[in-house]
Amino acid sequence: MNTPTFNHIAVVGAGAVGSFYGAMLARAGHRVTLIGRPAHVQATTRDGLKLDLSTSSATEIIRIEASSDFSSLRTADLVLFCVKSTDSASVALQIAPYLAPHALIMSLQNGVENAALIAQHVPHAVIPSVVYVATEITAPGCVKHHGRGELVIGTMQVSRLSDPQKTLQEIVVLFGSAQVPVQISQNVMAELWSKLMINCAFNAISGLAQIQYGKLAALASVRSTQTALVKEVIAVAHADGIHLSEAVALQAVEQISVTMGSQKSSTAQDMARSKPSEIDHLNGFIVRRGQALGVATPVNQALFALVKLVESTYIAHV
């Protein structure tokens, strides 16, 4: 296979997830530009991006381009779209004028609606991507990796790609060169729903308690609550035409407690900083979709309401 033609990769919304994947690609010699918040950009430009991998005891300094200006997208062949789900539509509209005609977008986000939402606002091909990584920004310009890192990718029903499988395989090769495993799925929507199920089982509980995943699993009452959450997500998914295995889902939840035991959820990280979370697109989405499909979701509703209650105490000051 020929070398993939991704000469310039831009990361839009370079927070914990985007900065990790951007760092891994830059570390492998690819040209990458992080587009993020000014403090993170300034620290990265001044000192390099400090990367703490879970597999290494030493901090690596990754020299990488960084900007707060969307005009940096003009020469990008591949755009990693990593903004919060709440900002998908607005950011897609903002970046549209700067995208090269041939640019490809990968949505590396939580939730199941983002790729379709982005595609409503740009004429480019959008690749839905399921992200399994535990990472956080510990300070501007500093990324700490807690575990995993693999991606699952696929195509939307209307992919806008002339040769979808060839393009997906080129993405596999690109990330493979950076030691990031990527799997191609023929049913990426089911994969996205599976990830949503994981998020619903962990994010709100971790956020409300400010506790790592491994510690959640130590309490039988929490495990039974997670089981109830999973069953509700599966019921809503089935009503929406997506069939998930309960046994596989519960096993995945158990496995996450081990493979990401030291991780706090992105919701927990947002709540710790008094920032609005993505809860509307996680448990909140399940509640809304359940209402639309006539499926009861009382446990998801309770956790959604509690997170929104906490957010209401600080959201006015953000």
C-alpha positions in Angstrom: 0.0 0.0 0.0 1.2 3.5 -0.8 2.1 5.9 2.1 -1.1 7.7 3.2 -1.3 11.2 1.8 -1.9 12.9 5.1 0.9 15.5 5.0 -0.7 17.8 7.5 -2.9 16.8 10.4 -4.8 19.4 12.4 -6.5 18.8 15.8 -9.5 21.0 16.4 -10.4 21.2 20.1 -7.0 20.1 21.3 -7.8 19.1 24.9 -6.9 15.8 26.6 -8.0 13.5 23.8 -6.9 15.6 20.8 -3.6 16.5 22.3 -2.8 12.9 23.1 -3.5 11.7 19.5 -1.8 14.8 18.1 1.3 14.1 20.2 1.5 10.5 19.2 1.3 11.4 15.5 3.9 14.2 15.9 6.1 11.9 17.9 6.1 9.5 14.9 7.3 12.3 12.6 4.0 13.6 11.1 3.3 17.3 10.8 0.6 18.1 13.3 -1.0 21.4 14.4 -2.9 21.6 17.7 -5.7 24.1 17.7 -6.9 24.8 21.2 -7.2 27.2 24.1 -4.6 30.1 24.3 -3.0 28.9 27.5 -2.4 25.4 26.2 -1.2 26.7 22.9 1.2 29.2 24.5 2.7 26.6 26.8 3.0 24.1 24.0 4.7 26.6 21.7 7.1 27.8 24.4 8.0 24.5 26.0 6.8 21.7 23.7 4.0 19.4 24.6 4.9 17.4 27.7 3.6 13.8 27.3 3.5 11.4 30.1 2.7 7.9 28.8 1.4 5.2 31.0 4.0 2.9 29.6 6.9 5.1 30.4 8.3 6.7 33.6 9.9 9.6 31.7 8.1 12.7 30.4 8.6 13.2 26.7 8.8 16.7 25.1 7.0 16.7 21.8 7.7 19.6 19.5 4.5 20.3 17.7 2.8 23.3 16.1 0.0 24.9 18.0 -2.4 27.7 17.3 -5.7 29.3 18.5 -6.6 30.3 14.9 -8.8 28.2 12.6 -6.9 29.6 9.6 -4.2 27.0 10.5 -6.6 24.5 8.9 -6.1 25.7 5.4 -3.4 23.2 4.5 -4.7 20.3 6.6 -5.4 17.0 4.8 -6.9 15.4 7.9 -8.8 17.1 10.7 -9.2 15.4 14.1 -12.4 17.0 15.4 -12.2 16.7 19.2 -14.4 19.5 20.6 -17.1 18.9 23.2 -20.3 17.5 21.8 -22.1 20.6 22.9 -20.0 22.7 20.5 -20.1 20.4 17.5 -22.5 22.4 15.4 -21.0 25.8 16.2 -17.4 24.8 15.6 -18.2 22.9 12.4 -19.7 26.1 11.1 -16.7 28.1 12.2 -14.1 25.8 10.5 -16.0 25.3 7.3 -14.5 28.3 5.4 -11.0 27.2 6.2 -11.2 23.6 5.2 -9.3 22.5 2.0 -11.7 20.9 -0.5 -10.0 17.5 -0.1 -9.8 17.5 3.7 -11.1 14.6 5.6 -12.6 15.0 9.1 -12.5 12.4 11.9 -15.0 12.9 14.8 -13.2 11.8 18.0 -16.0 12.6 20.3 -18.4 11.1 22.9 -22.0 10.4 21.9 -23.6 9.0 18.8 -24.8 12.1 16.9 -21.6 14.1 16.2 -20.5 12.8 12.8 -23.9 13.4 11.3 -24.2 16.8 13.0 -20.8 17.9 11.6 -21.7 16.7 8.2 -24.8 19.0 8.2 -22.5 22.0 8.3 -19.5 21.0 6.1 -19.5 19.4 2.6 -16.6 17.1 3.5 -16.5 13.4 4.4 -16.8 12.8 8.1 -15.5 9.6 9.7 -17.2 8.5 12.9 -14.6 7.3 15.4 -14.9 5.5 18.7 -12.2 6.5 21.2 -11.0 4.3 24.0 -8.3 6.3 25.8 -7.8 7.5 29.4 -6.0 10.8 29.3 -6.1 14.3 30.9 -4.6 17.7 30.7 -2.8 18.2 34.0 -1.6 21.7 33.2 -1.4 23.8 30.0 0.9 22.0 27.7 0.9 18.8 29.7 -0.9 15.6 28.8 -1.0 12.6 31.1 -2.0 9.2 29.6 -3.6 6.7 31.9 -4.1 3.8 29.5 -5.4 2.4 26.3 -5.6 4.5 23.1 -7.2 2.4 20.4 -9.7 3.8 17.9 -12.6 2.1 16.0 -13.6 3.8 12.8 -16.2 3.3 10.0 -18.3 5.2 7.5 -21.6 7.0 7.8 -24.5 5.7 5.7 -23.7 8.5 3.2 -19.9 8.6 3.4 -19.0 11.1 0.7 -15.9 9.0 0.0 -15.1 7.7 -3.5 -13.4 4.6 -2.0 -14.4 4.3 1.7 -12.4 1.1 2.5 -9.2 2.5 0.9 -9.5 5.7 2.9 -10.2 3.8 6.2 -7.2 1.6 5.6 -5.0 4.7 5.0 -6.1 6.0 8.4 -5.2 2.6 10.0 -1.7 2.9 8.4 -1.3 6.5 9.5 -2.2 5.8 13.2 -0.4 2.5 13.1 2.8 4.4 12.3 2.2 6.2 15.6 1.6 3.0 17.6 -2.1 3.8 17.8 -4.2 0.7 17.0 -7.2 1.4 14.7 -9.9 -1.1 13.9 -12.3 -0.8 11.0 -15.9 -1.6 11.8 -18.6 -2.4 9.3 -21.2 -1.2 11.9 -19.6 1.8 13.5 -23.0 3.0 14.9 -23.2 -0.1 17.1 -19.7 0.6 18.2 -20.6 4.2 19.1 -23.6 3.0 21.0 -21.4 0.6 22.9 -19.0 3.5 23.9 -22.0 5.6 24.9 -23.1 2.7 27.1 -19.7 2.8 28.8 -19.9 6.6 29.2 -23.3 6.3 30.8 -22.1 3.7 33.2 -19.1 5.7 34.4 -19.1 9.4 33.6 -21.8 10.8 35.8 -20.9 8.5 38.8 -17.2 9.4 38.5 -18.1 13.0 38.2 -20.5 13.3 41.1 -18.1 11.3 43.4 -14.8 12.6 41.9 -13.6 9.0 42.0 -11.5 6.9 39.6 -13.0 4.0 37.7 -11.2 1.3 39.7 -12.6 2.6 43.0 -16.2 2.6 41.6 -16.0 -1.1 41.0 -15.1 -1.8 44.6 -18.6 -1.0 45.8 -21.4 -3.5 45.1 -24.0 -0.8 45.2 -22.2 1.1 42.4 -21.8 -2.0 40.3 -25.5 -2.8 40.6 -26.3 0.9 39.6 -24.0 0.5 36.6 -25.8 -2.7 35.6 -29.1 -0.9 35.7 -27.7 2.0 33.6 -26.4 -0.5 31.0 -29.7 -2.3 30.8 -31.5 1.0 30.1 -29.0 2.0 27.4 -29.4 -1.4 25.7 -33.2 -1.1 25.8 -33.1 2.4 24.2 -30.6 1.2 21.6 -32.8 -1.8 20.7 -35.8 0.5 20.3 -33.6 2.6 18.0 -32.7 -0.3 15.8 -29.2 -1.0 17.4 -28.8 -4.4 18.9 -26.3 -4.7 21.7 -25.5 -7.8 23.8 -26.1 -7.3 27.6 -23.5 -10.0 28.5 -20.8 -8.3 26.3 -21.8 -4.9 27.6 -21.5 -5.8 31.3 -18.2 -7.5 30.6 -16.9 -4.3 28.9 -17.9 -2.3 32.0 -16.0 -4.7 34.2 -13.0 -4.6 31.9 -12.9 -0.7 31.9 -12.6 -0.8 35.7 -9.3 -2.6 35.3 -7.8 -1.2 32.1 -8.7 2.4 33.1 -8.7 1.9 36.8 -6.8 5.2 37.6 -8.9 7.3 35.3 -11.6 9.8 36.2 -14.2 10.5 33.5 -14.1 13.5 31.3 -17.3 14.6 33.1 -15.4 14.4 36.4 -12.6 16.5 35.0 -15.1 19.1 33.7 -17.0 19.2 37.1 -13.7 19.5 39.0 -13.0 22.7 37.0 -16.6 24.0 37.3 -17.0 23.6 33.5 -20.2 22.4 31.7 -19.9 18.7 30.9 -21.2 16.7 28.0 -23.9 15.0 30.1 -26.7 16.2 27.8 -25.1 14.0 25.1 -24.5 11.0 27.4 -27.1 10.1 30.0 -29.2 13.1 28.9 -29.3 11.7 25.4 -30.5 8.3 26.6 -33.3 10.1 28.6 -34.4 12.1 25.6 -34.2 9.2 23.2 -36.0 6.9 25.7 -38.8 9.4 26.0 -39.1 9.6 22.2 -39.2 5.8 21.9 -41.3 5.1 24.9 -38.5 3.4 26.9 -38.3 4.2 30.7 -34.8 5.3 31.8 -35.1 6.2 35.5 -31.5 5.6 36.6 -30.1 7.6 33.7 -32.6 10.3 34.5 -31.5 10.4 38.1 -27.8 10.7 37.3 -28.5 13.2 34.6 -30.5 15.4 37.0 -27.9 15.2 39.7 -25.1 16.3 37.3 -27.2 19.2 36.0 -28.0 20.2 39.6 -24.3 20.4 40.4 -23.6 22.3 37.1 -26.4 24.8 38.0 -24.3 26.0 40.9 -21.4 27.2 38.8 -22.5 27.4 35.2 -23.5 31.0 35.5 -19.9 31.9 36.4 -18.3 30.1 33.4 
